[in-house]
Amino acid sequence: MKRELAAAVAIPIVLAILFFAPALVFNLLVAAVALAALWEFYRIAERTGHPAAKTIGIAAGAGALVVGALSPSTVRLEAGSLRVLTIRSEANWLVFFVTLALLAAVAPLFSRLEPSVALGSAGATVFGVTLIALPALSLCSLRQYSPRAVLFLLLIVWSCDSFAYYTGKNFGRRKLAPVISPNKTWEGTIGGLVGATLVGAIGGTWWLLPELGSVRGALAGALASTAGQIGDLVESMWKRGAGVKDSGVFLPGHGGFYDRIDSLLFAGPVLAAFVAALS
């Protein structure tokens, strides 16, 4: 009951921001949720013996997310200028990651960590930004294209979860990953894939993203949902290693922020690639 009530409150708020607020408001919401998820990831890493440099990681994640949130919705330039812009963008990201890696490497010196965990600390710091902050930018990219694209992504992930749950509950026999997630079955996974594929085909035919068409919509649903299920398993693996059930206690019955967006972080870039091909 707590789970359903929390969803009944949270989902309308998110949809209202998505469709009725400026894109910047939605992008800042994405940034806030992603940073909270990144903080939870660092706490999980800490429990597994990899104490990340949280301040550096959060600052780097915030920088990347704020740049994404404030980026213009469209850029129309001449071919030559666009090429220069692309080169500059790649150079900026190179500088970003090199700086992040150097700061993460130096941080253990000042935090007086044991040398045996220094390498794991630096790796966890950089990895958290790469795993959570950067993929979250795909939601900003989808919102820049259309609020319907974000809703399409949400429906794919939600339908996959629902179909997987009910199929697994009624027909599940063979365990998918018993050590990592004992309740997941191959039957449930296939049911989620089929359900998301159908939703993708419908969404690509009607109002959501008719630009895709039914075939590409079905393919987008299949690939994005598969990526989302992998993302869910990946987070379950981290939590299993840390000995925790949830990444946090954000919403009753829903766990933490990372629990809520683990699938979106993997599915978002997949759908963003489909949408980018339409531009």
C-alpha positions as CSV (number, residue, x, y, z in Angstrom):
1,M,0.0,0.0,0.0
2,K,2.8,2.4,0.8
3,R,4.4,1.7,-2.5
4,E,1.2,2.4,-4.5
5,L,0.4,5.6,-2.5
6,A,4.0,6.9,-3.0
7,A,3.7,6.2,-6.8
8,A,0.3,7.9,-6.9
9,V,1.8,11.1,-5.6
10,A,5.2,11.1,-7.4
11,I,4.1,10.1,-10.9
12,P,1.6,13.0,-11.5
13,I,4.2,15.5,-10.2
14,V,6.8,14.2,-12.6
15,L,4.4,14.2,-15.5
16,A,3.2,17.7,-14.7
17,I,6.8,19.0,-14.7
18,L,7.5,17.1,-17.9
19,F,4.6,18.5,-19.9
20,F,3.7,21.8,-18.4
21,A,7.0,23.2,-17.0
22,P,9.8,24.6,-19.1
23,A,12.5,22.1,-20.2
24,L,14.9,23.7,-17.8
25,V,12.8,22.7,-14.8
26,F,12.6,19.1,-15.9
27,N,16.4,19.0,-16.6
28,L,17.1,20.4,-13.2
29,L,14.9,17.7,-11.6
30,V,16.9,15.1,-13.5
31,A,20.1,16.6,-12.3
32,A,18.9,16.6,-8.7
33,V,17.7,13.0,-8.8
34,A,20.9,11.8,-10.5
35,L,23.1,13.5,-8.0
36,A,21.1,11.9,-5.1
37,A,21.5,8.5,-6.9
38,L,25.2,9.2,-7.3
39,W,25.5,9.9,-3.5
40,E,23.8,6.6,-2.8
41,F,26.1,4.8,-5.2
42,Y,29.1,6.2,-3.4
43,R,27.7,5.0,-0.1
44,I,27.2,1.5,-1.6
45,A,30.8,1.6,-2.8
46,E,32.0,2.6,0.6
47,R,30.3,-0.4,2.1
48,T,32.2,-2.7,-0.3
49,G,35.6,-1.3,0.7
50,H,35.9,1.4,-2.0
51,P,35.4,4.8,-0.2
52,A,35.0,7.2,-3.0
53,A,36.0,10.9,-2.9
54,K,32.3,12.0,-2.6
55,T,33.0,15.7,-2.8
56,I,35.0,15.5,-6.0
57,G,32.5,13.0,-7.5
58,I,29.4,15.0,-6.7
59,A,31.0,18.2,-7.9
60,A,32.0,16.6,-11.2
61,G,28.6,15.0,-11.6
62,A,26.9,18.3,-10.8
63,G,29.1,20.1,-13.4
64,A,28.2,17.7,-16.1
65,L,24.5,17.6,-15.3
66,V,24.2,21.4,-14.9
67,V,25.8,21.9,-18.3
68,G,23.4,19.4,-19.8
69,A,20.4,21.0,-18.1
70,L,21.4,24.4,-19.4
71,S,22.3,23.4,-22.9
72,P,20.2,24.8,-25.7
73,S,17.5,22.6,-27.2
74,T,18.7,23.0,-30.8
75,V,21.9,24.1,-32.5
76,R,21.7,25.1,-36.2
77,L,25.1,26.0,-37.7
78,E,26.8,25.8,-41.0
79,A,28.7,22.5,-41.7
80,G,32.1,24.0,-41.0
81,S,31.1,25.7,-37.8
82,L,29.3,22.5,-36.6
83,R,32.5,20.5,-37.1
84,V,34.5,23.0,-35.0
85,L,31.8,22.9,-32.3
86,T,32.0,19.0,-32.3
87,I,35.8,19.1,-31.9
88,R,35.6,21.7,-29.1
89,S,32.9,19.6,-27.3
90,E,35.1,16.4,-27.5
91,A,38.1,18.4,-26.2
92,N,36.0,19.8,-23.3
93,W,34.9,16.3,-22.3
94,L,38.5,15.0,-22.6
95,V,39.6,17.8,-20.2
96,F,36.7,17.0,-17.9
97,F,37.6,13.3,-17.6
98,V,41.3,13.9,-17.3
99,T,40.8,16.4,-14.5
100,L,38.3,14.2,-12.7
101,A,40.7,11.2,-12.9
102,L,43.7,13.3,-11.6
103,L,41.6,14.7,-8.7
104,A,40.3,11.3,-7.8
105,A,43.8,9.9,-7.8
106,V,45.1,12.7,-5.6
107,A,42.2,12.7,-3.1
108,P,43.3,9.6,-1.1
109,L,46.5,11.4,-0.3
110,F,44.6,14.1,1.6
111,S,42.0,11.9,3.1
112,R,44.6,9.6,4.6
113,L,43.1,6.4,3.2
114,E,45.1,3.2,3.5
115,P,47.1,2.6,0.4
116,S,45.4,-0.7,-0.1
117,V,42.1,1.0,-0.9
118,A,43.4,4.1,-2.7
119,L,43.1,2.6,-6.2
120,G,39.6,1.4,-5.5
121,S,38.6,4.8,-4.1
122,A,39.8,6.6,-7.3
123,G,38.1,4.1,-9.5
124,A,34.8,4.3,-7.7
125,T,34.9,8.1,-7.8
126,V,35.3,8.2,-11.6
127,F,33.1,5.2,-12.2
128,G,30.1,6.7,-10.4
129,V,30.1,9.8,-12.5
130,T,30.4,7.7,-15.7
131,L,27.7,5.2,-14.6
132,I,25.1,7.6,-13.2
133,A,25.6,11.3,-14.0
134,L,26.5,11.0,-17.7
135,P,23.7,8.5,-18.7
136,A,21.2,10.8,-16.9
137,L,21.9,13.4,-19.5
138,S,20.0,11.2,-22.0
139,L,16.8,12.1,-20.3
140,C,17.6,15.8,-20.9
141,S,18.3,15.1,-24.5
142,L,15.0,13.3,-24.9
143,R,13.1,16.2,-23.3
144,Q,14.8,18.6,-25.7
145,Y,13.4,16.6,-28.6
146,S,9.9,16.3,-27.1
147,P,8.2,15.6,-23.7
148,R,6.5,12.6,-25.5
149,A,9.9,11.0,-26.0
150,V,10.5,11.0,-22.2
151,L,7.1,9.6,-21.6
152,F,7.8,6.9,-24.2
153,L,10.9,5.9,-22.3
154,L,9.0,5.8,-19.0
155,L,6.2,3.7,-20.4
156,I,8.7,1.2,-21.9
157,V,10.5,0.8,-18.5
158,W,7.3,0.7,-16.5
159,S,5.6,-1.8,-18.8
160,C,8.7,-4.0,-18.8
161,D,8.7,-4.0,-15.0
162,S,4.9,-4.8,-14.8
163,F,5.0,-7.5,-17.5
164,A,8.1,-9.0,-15.9
165,Y,6.5,-9.0,-12.5
166,Y,3.2,-10.6,-13.4
167,T,4.7,-13.1,-15.9
168,G,7.4,-14.1,-13.4
169,K,4.9,-14.4,-10.5
170,N,2.5,-16.7,-12.5
171,F,4.8,-18.6,-14.8
172,G,8.3,-18.1,-13.4
173,R,10.3,-21.4,-13.0
174,R,13.9,-20.9,-14.1
175,K,16.0,-18.4,-12.0
176,L,17.7,-15.7,-14.0
177,A,20.5,-14.7,-11.6
178,P,19.9,-16.5,-8.3
179,V,22.9,-15.1,-6.5
180,I,22.3,-11.5,-7.5
181,S,18.4,-11.3,-7.6
182,P,16.7,-14.6,-6.5
183,N,13.2,-13.4,-7.4
184,K,13.9,-12.8,-11.1
185,T,13.2,-15.5,-13.6
186,W,13.8,-16.1,-17.3
187,E,10.1,-16.2,-17.8
188,G,9.6,-12.9,-16.2
189,T,12.5,-11.4,-18.2
190,I,11.0,-12.6,-21.5
191,G,7.5,-11.4,-20.4
192,G,9.0,-7.9,-19.7
193,L,10.7,-7.9,-23.1
194,V,7.5,-8.9,-24.9
195,G,5.4,-6.3,-23.1
196,A,7.9,-3.5,-23.7
197,T,8.1,-4.4,-27.4
198,L,4.4,-4.2,-27.8
199,V,4.3,-0.8,-26.0
200,G,7.1,0.4,-28.2
201,A,5.2,-0.7,-31.3
202,I,2.1,1.1,-30.2
203,G,3.9,4.2,-29.1
204,G,5.8,4.3,-32.4
205,T,2.5,4.2,-34.3
206,W,0.3,6.5,-32.4
207,W,0.7,9.8,-30.4
208,L,3.9,9.1,-28.4
209,L,6.5,8.9,-31.2
210,P,4.9,8.3,-34.5
211,E,8.1,9.5,-36.1
212,L,9.6,6.1,-35.3
213,G,6.8,3.9,-36.8
214,S,5.7,0.6,-35.5
215,V,8.8,-1.4,-36.5
216,R,11.4,1.0,-35.1
217,G,9.2,1.6,-32.1
218,A,9.1,-2.1,-31.4
219,L,12.8,-2.4,-31.8
220,A,13.4,0.6,-29.5
221,G,11.1,-1.0,-26.9
222,A,12.9,-4.3,-27.1
223,L,16.4,-2.8,-26.9
224,A,15.7,-0.1,-24.3
225,S,13.8,-2.6,-22.1
226,T,16.6,-5.1,-22.3
227,A,19.1,-2.4,-21.4
228,G,16.9,-1.4,-18.5
229,Q,16.7,-4.9,-17.2
230,I,20.5,-5.2,-17.3
231,G,20.7,-1.9,-15.4
232,D,18.4,-3.3,-12.7
233,L,20.6,-6.4,-12.4
234,V,23.8,-4.3,-12.2
235,E,22.4,-2.3,-9.3
236,S,21.2,-5.5,-7.6
237,M,24.8,-6.8,-7.9
238,W,26.2,-3.7,-6.3
239,K,23.7,-3.9,-3.4
240,R,24.2,-7.6,-3.0
241,G,28.0,-7.0,-2.6
242,A,27.3,-4.2,-0.1
243,G,24.8,-6.3,1.9
244,V,22.0,-3.8,1.5
245,K,18.4,-4.2,0.3
246,D,17.8,-0.7,-1.0
247,S,20.1,2.1,-2.0
248,G,18.3,4.6,0.2
249,V,14.9,5.4,1.8
250,F,13.6,8.1,-0.5
251,L,10.0,6.9,-0.9
252,P,8.2,4.3,1.2
253,G,8.3,1.0,-0.5
254,H,10.4,2.3,-3.4
255,G,13.9,2.5,-1.8
256,G,16.3,5.2,-2.9
257,F,16.8,7.4,-5.9
258,Y,19.2,5.0,-7.5
259,D,16.6,2.2,-7.1
260,R,14.1,4.3,-9.0
261,I,16.4,5.2,-12.0
262,D,18.7,2.2,-12.3
263,S,16.8,1.0,-15.4
264,L,16.4,4.5,-16.9
265,L,20.2,5.0,-16.8
266,F,20.7,2.1,-19.2
267,A,17.5,2.4,-21.2
268,G,17.7,6.2,-21.7
269,P,20.8,6.3,-23.9
270,V,19.4,3.5,-26.1
271,L,16.2,5.4,-26.8
272,A,18.2,8.7,-27.2
273,A,20.2,7.0,-30.0
274,F,16.9,6.2,-31.8
275,V,15.7,9.7,-31.4
276,A,19.0,11.2,-32.5
277,A,18.7,9.2,-35.8
278,L,15.4,11.1,-36.4
279,S,17.0,14.5,-36.2
